[in-house]
Amino acid sequence: MLRWKPAAAFAALLVLTLVLAGCVGGLGGPLRLPGLSGGTPSGSDVSEVPAFPSDDMRDEDLGPHVPGEILVKVDSEQRAYEIAQKLDAEVTGFLAPINLAKLELRDKSRSLTDTMRSLRDEEGVEYAQANFTAFSLPVKDVKVASVAILADDPEDSFLTDPESFYNRFQYGPRIIRAPEAWSRGLTGKGVVIAIIDTGVQSDHPFLAGKVLEGYNPDRPELGTEDFQGHGTHVAGIAAGLVHEGRGFTGIAPDALILPIRVFNEEGATNWAVAVGVLVAADPSLVGLSSPKADVANMSLGGAVYSLALQDAINFALERGVVIVASMGNTENQAVRYPAAYQGVIAVGASDAHDDKTGFSTTGAHISVVAPGHDILSAYKDDRIAWASGTSMASPHVTGAVALLKEYDPTLTPAEVKDLLERTADFKAGYTQRQIGHGRINIAKALDNDEGNRPRGDIELYVYAGPGIGVPGADVILWRGDVPIRNVRTGGGWDTIPFHGVAWFMNLEPGDDYSITVRLDEHVHGIAPFHRVDNISVRAGELTAV
């Protein structure tokens, strides 16, 4: 029996808006990542990006950055120390895989732009950029609750049926057709997902036992536990455990999580994010025994192009790591990185009806969209949260990538990106700049057989009057005289966008479907019965009932 509490019972939910950006100091001592040396990895088109500041640029034009720090690409570590001596600076880090040095000027009052321009004619120096800090977390409208709210005690919870809870509050997995992958036995087993974020609560009930040893590039002494909540939420969406007692599941519930905490209290630096990407591709670079990631999620963004970060992404791509990043929440067309870097799967946000959300950033570089409105997942301190943002859309795609990599480990990052784009569902009325190739469809990506007959969907809306959706209605889909699926309509309080809605997806086309709907007297106070016959399912279409 399903029970739900009125909206007043949720007054304790905390509404937050999360935007992190700021400056972070350098490492306490030099960091050297051993590994491959020499050259910019292939696949990067940086011909339009200045390697050094232009003559008219001043420090105030750089944007937020760490005072006195520059990132310099050199032809060798020895050359980095020679440059540092010439500039009266200290080498506080060196990334051998991409030959990137982090230099800290002893006199922080010196002009960074003048200092970087002085390196233009230096032999063995490819570029010099500031250590930017203008990274934000594209998330908004967070509603936080204790995980106890999902307990099985009917006196203290609006939930008594975990499956019903999943049907009501987790539209994301259904709408991208994750259940079809699960039915094939695909759950992300053996796949590693790097969460490059604010850290991950390793013992959260939705994540316990699956979080690997990770890394914190700027503050290694702080570790990778989540100080803020965002990274835990993202990790839960991508790979949260099947929590049978509370009716929750991530897209790839058996995948492992490699936490890389690039945000600390002060924000995130460009150096830290670049290191995080390298560690995702090769954890041994910083002495970790954890396996390398198959896919890395970056639900973060900034407006500044970083040659260093593109180099790091190229390194990861060449080692088979799929990079997924959120588009941002600018509400208009804009370019945000890392989403706009070459080779990255850039993800915008859609809602429960496959419409683009109003906050999602648009642009020519968008790859696909995925659910990003009112998404339930884990949160720090053993809590749960509903949140909106392209931060939430990106891990839906990351989880989908994990399922594809389990299905075919030989898929390259370029092949995965192409497959997801080619099999996405494009909703009429939008442009490619708004939703890319469309909302991802895991079932179609797995089938990847254009000769297969496309299938259709049914969306049912149960209402008690105009705009008054009815949650918790028991809905059965029939084909002929055979019941084939049983779900409940979603909702729970007025802010849920799929209040009164149920879906039946991936159906064989035909004209012989019917639906029965019954309310629960204990929940709704009445128990009427209604039947709709002669429902047609058309290939590749959504039938509204």
N, C-alpha and C positions, 0 to 999 in steps of 0.2 A: 504494500500500500504506500502511495506517495503522499507525503505531507509537506506543506510549505508554509512558511511564516509570512505574515504581512510585511509591508515595507518598513513599518516602524521597528520591527525586530532587527533591522540592519542599520539602525542609527549609529552603531558603534563603528561601522566601517569608516576607515580613514581615507579621505580623498586627497591625493597628493599629485603634484606635477613635478616630474623629475627632469631637470636639465643640469647637466654637469659640464662645466668648462672652466679651465683655469690653468695656473702654472704649477709645475712640479719641479722640485729641485733635482739635481743630478744624483747619480749613485754615490755612495760613500767612498767607493774605491774603484779602480779601473775594472772594467768588464771586458774580457776578451773571449769571443766565441771562435774557437778553432774550426777548421773545415776547409771548404773549397776556397780557392783564391783566384783573383784576377777577373777582369772584364764584367761588363753589364750583361746579365742574362738575356737571351734572345726573346723577342716578342714585344719589346717595349718601344713604342713610338713616342719619343720625347723631343722630337725635333722642334716643336713649338714652345717648349718649356725652357725658360732661361736657366742656364747652369749657374749663373752668378747674378747678383742684383744689377739692374740697369743703372746708368750713370745718374739718373735723376731720382733714384729711390733713396729714401731715408729710413732710419730705424722705425719711425712712427708709421711707416707704410707697410711694415712687415706683417702686422697682425699679432695676436697674442703669441708669445714665445718665452722660453726660459732665458732670463737675462744672462748675457755673457757666454752663451753656448752656441756653437755652430757644428753642423754635421758636414763632414768633408769626405768626398770619395777620392781615394788615392790609389796608386798602383801597388802599394805594399805597406805593411805595418811600419817598417823602418821609415818610409817616407812620411808617415803620419807623425812620427816623433820629430823628424826634421822640421816639418811645417810648424809643429807646436812650439819648438824652440825658437823659430824665427818670429812667431807671433807672440811670444811670451805667454804661452798657454800650456795647459796640462791635458794630456790624453786621458780622459776618464772612461773611455770605452772603445773597443775596436771589434767590428763584426767582420771576421775574415771571409765568410761566405759571399759577402757583397763588397768587401774592401771599404767599409764605411767607418770613419773615425768620429768620435764625439770629442770635441775640444772645448775646454773651459778657459776663457780669458782670465788671467789673474787680475787685470784691471777691468772691472765690469762697467766702468764708465766709458770705455772706448766704444766707438761706433761699430756696430756689427756689420752694417752694410759696407762701410769703408774697409773693414777688415776682410770681408769676403771678396770684395772687388780686387783687393791686393793679391789675391790668389789666381786671378784669371790667366796670368802668363807663367805661372809656376809649372814646371815640368812634373808630370805624373799626377796632376790634380784635375779631376773630371768635372766636379761641381762642388759648390758650397751653399748650404741653406741654413736658415735658422732652425732651432729645435722648437717647432711649433707646438702649441698647446690648445688650440681652438677645437677640441673634440667635444661633441655633445652626444647624449643618449636620446635617440628619437622615440620618446615614449611620453604619454600624457594620460590624464584621467585615471589614476591608479586607485583602486578600492581594495584596501587590505583588510583581511579578517584572520582570526585564529583558525588553524586547521581543525580545531575541535568543532567548528561549525559544520563540518562534514561527518561528524560522528554518527554512529548507527542508532543512538538512543532517540526514539521518536519524540520524546518529551523535550529534547534540547536541540533538535535539528529539523530542518525542512527536508531532510533526505532520509529515506529508509531503504531505498533500492539503488545500489551503485550503478547498475546499468541505466536506470532511468536518469540518474544524475548525469551520467556521460551523455545521454541523448539530449538532455536539456541544456547543459552548459558548455559542452565541447563541440560546437558546430565545426570547428576548424578541421579536425581529422576527417570528418565525414565529407565535407564539401570538397576536399582535395583527394578524396577516395583512398585514404589510407587503409580503411578496413579491407578493401580488395587485396592489398598487399599482405596484410596480416593473414587473410584467409589462405594465402599461398605459403604461409610459414615464414614470411619475411618480417623480421622485427629489428633489424640492425645488428644482429649478433655478429661479433667479430669486427665491428666497425668502430672507429674512434672519431669522436667529434671534438674539435677544439672550440672552446667558448672564450673568445678574446673580449674581455668585458670587465665587470667590477668584481670578479671572483665568483665562486660557487659555494653555497653551503653544502659541505660534503656529507653531512649526516641528516639532511632534510628527509622526512618520511617518503617523499616522492623520488629521492635521488640516492639514498643511502646504499653503499656497497658498489657503486658504479663510477665513482669519481676518482680518477687517477691522481698521482702526484703531479702538480703543476708548477707554475713559475710566476714570479712577480718581478718584471724587469727593472722598474725604478726603485722599488722598495722590497728586495728579496726577504728582508728580515720580517716583513709583515705577512708573508705567505699568501695564500690564494683564497682564504675564506672570504665570503661576500660581506663587505662592510655596508652595502647600500641596498641590495635586493634585486637590482636589475639583472645581473648575470644569472642569479638563481632562477628568476622567472624565465629568462631566455632558455636556460638549460632544460628546464622542465618541459617547455613546449617542444623542443627538439627531441628529447630523449628521456622524459620522465618515466618512472616505472609504472607498470600496470598495477595500480593500487586497488585491489579488489574490494577492500573494506571501505574505500571512499570513492570508488567509481571514476578514477582519474587515469589517463594514460598519455604519454608523449607519442610523437609520430614514430619514433624508432626506439621503443622502450627497452630493448636489450643492447643498445649501443653504449659504449663507454664514453666518459666525458673527460677531456683534458682541459683543466681550468688554467687560463692564462690571464692574470689580473693586471691589466694595463691602467685601470683607473685606481687612484688612491684618493684620499680626502682632498688633495689639491687639484685633482683632475687627471688628465692623461697627456703624455708627451708623444711627439712624433717618434722619438727614439724608442720609447717603450712599445709602441704599436708595431714598429718595424721589427724589434727583437721578438715580440710575441708571434709574429707571422713566421719568422725563421724557426723559432722553437716548435711551433706547430708542425713544421716540415721535418724537423730533426731535433727531438728533445735532448739527444746526447750532447748537443752543442753547449748546454749549460749543466751537463752532468746528470740529467734525469735518465732513469731506466724505463720510463713510460714509453709505450710504442708511439710512433708518429701518427699524426691525424690523417684521416682520409678526407675529411671536410672540415673547414674552419668557418665559424660564424662570427661576423663582425657587425653587431647591432650598434654601430656608432658612426659618427661622421663629422666632417669639417669642410670648410670651403677652400682650403689651401691645397694645391697640388704639391706633393712631396716626391721628389725623385728617389729619395731613400726608400719610401714605402712602396713605390712601384717596383724598385729593385727587389725588395723583400718578397713582394707578391709574385714576381716572376720566378724567384728561387723556389717558392712553394709550388707554383703551378708546374714547373719543370720536374718536380718530385712527386707529382700526382695528387697534390692536395687541391681539392675543389674549394674555391673561395666564394662565400656567400655574404653579401652586405646589404644593409638596409638603405633605402633611397633617401630617407629623411622626412621630416614633418614640416616642411616650409609652406605647405598649402598652395604652392604654385610651381611653375617650372624653375628649376635651379640645378646647379651642378654641385654635387657633394661627393666627397671622397671618404672611404675607399670605393663607394659604389660605382664611380665613374672611371676607375682604373681599368685598363685593358685586361680581359680574361676573367673579370669578376661577374658573378651572377647578381645583378642589381635588382632588389625586390621592393616593390611598392605594396601598399596595403589595400585590401578589399574588405567588404563586410559580409554578413551572413546571406546577403542576397546577390553576391557577386558584383556589387557596385563598388566603384572606387571610393575610398573614404575621402572626406573633404580635406583632411590634413596631409595626405600623402603627397610627397614631392613627385613631380613629373619631369620628363625630359627625354631626349632622344636616346639616352644610354640605358633606359629601363629595360630589363630583360623580361620579367614576369611579375605578377602580383600573387598574393596569398592572404589568407585571413589575418587581419590586424586590428579588428575592432572588438572591444570587450572580450579579451582572451584570458581565460583562467589558467593559472599555473602556480608553481611553487613560489615562495617568497622567503626572505631571510627570517631567521628566528622561528623556524618551524611553522611559518604562517603560509597563507595562500593569498593571491591577489588576482583581481580582474584588471587588465590594463589594455590600453589602446596605443597604437603606434606602428610605424614600419619596423621598429625593434621587435615587435611580436610577429610580424609577417615573415621576416627573414628566417627565424628558426623553424617555421613550418617547411620552408624550402630546404633548409639544412637537414631536417629529419627525412624529407623525401629523398635527398641525395644519399643519405645513409642507407635507405632501403634499396636504392638502385645499385649502390656499391656492394651491398651484400649479394644482390642478385647477379651482378656481373662485376667482379673486382677489377677486371681489365679495362673498364671504362676510363678514359682520360678526362681531365677537367673540361677540355673543349667539347668532348663527346657528350658529357653529362649536360653541359650548358645547352648545347644544340638540341639534345633529346627533350629536355624540359620545355624549351621554347617551342619546339616543333609540335609537341603534343598538348600544349596548353589550350584551355577553352577560352576563346575570345568572345566577349559579350558585345552584341551589336549596340551601337550608339556611342561607342568610345573610339578614340584614336590610339595609335600605337604609342604616341608620346605619353598618353595617360596611363595605359595599362600594359605596355610592352606587347608581348605575344599573347597575353591573357593570364587567367588564373591557372596555376599548375594542376595537373591531373595525373596522379601517380599511376592509376590503373592504365591509362592510355600510354603512359611512358613505358610501363612494363610490357604491355602488349607490343607496342612499337611495330605494328603490322598494319599498314594502311589498307591492306586487303580485307581486314576484319570489318564486319558490319558495325557501324557506330551504334552506341546504346543511348538511351534517354533517361530523363529524370522526372520525378513528380515532386512538386512543392505543395504542401497542404497548409491552409490557414484556417484555424478554428477561432471564431470570434463570437462575442456576445452582443455586439453592436459596433457601429463605426469606430474603428481605431481601438477596440477593446479586445485584445487577443486573450485566449483562454489557455493557460499553461496546464500541463499535466493531464491532458485528454489522452485516453487510450486509443491508439489508431492502429488498425490492422489493414494491410494491403493484401488483396486477393487477386489471383488470376484464375478465372473460371470459378470453380468451387473450392480451390485450394488456397489456404492462407499461406503467404510466403514471407511476410515480414511484419513485425510488431514493434512500434515505437511509441513514444509519448511526445506531445507538443512541448516546445521549449518555453522558457520564461521562468519567472520567479518573483521579479519585481519590475517596475515600469521601465527601468533603464536598459533592460535586456533587449537588443534589437530584434531578436527572433522570438519575441513573446507570442505564443500561440501557433508557432510554425513547426512543421515536421517535414523531413525529407525522405524520399525513397530514391536512391541513386543507382546508376549503372543497370538499368532495366532493359530487358529484351523488348524491342519495339512490338507493338500490338494494340488491338482495340478491345481486349477482353479483360481489362483491369477494373476492379472496384475497390472501394474503401469503406470501412465501417469505423464510426467514431462513437465512443461512449465516455461520459464523464463519470467521476468517482464521487459517490454520495458523501464519503467521509472528507473529501477534499473540497468539492465544489458545492455541497449541499443538495445537489440534485443528480440524477443519473439517467439523463435522456440518451437515446440511441438514435444514430442517424447513419444512413447508407447512401453512397453515391455510386451509381453503376455506369457502365459504358465509358470508362475513362480510356483515352487513347494515349499511347506513348509513341512519340515520333523519334526516329534516329537523330541524335545530335541536338535534341531540343529539350526544353524544360516545360512541362505541362503544369499549369497552375490550377489548383482545385480550391 
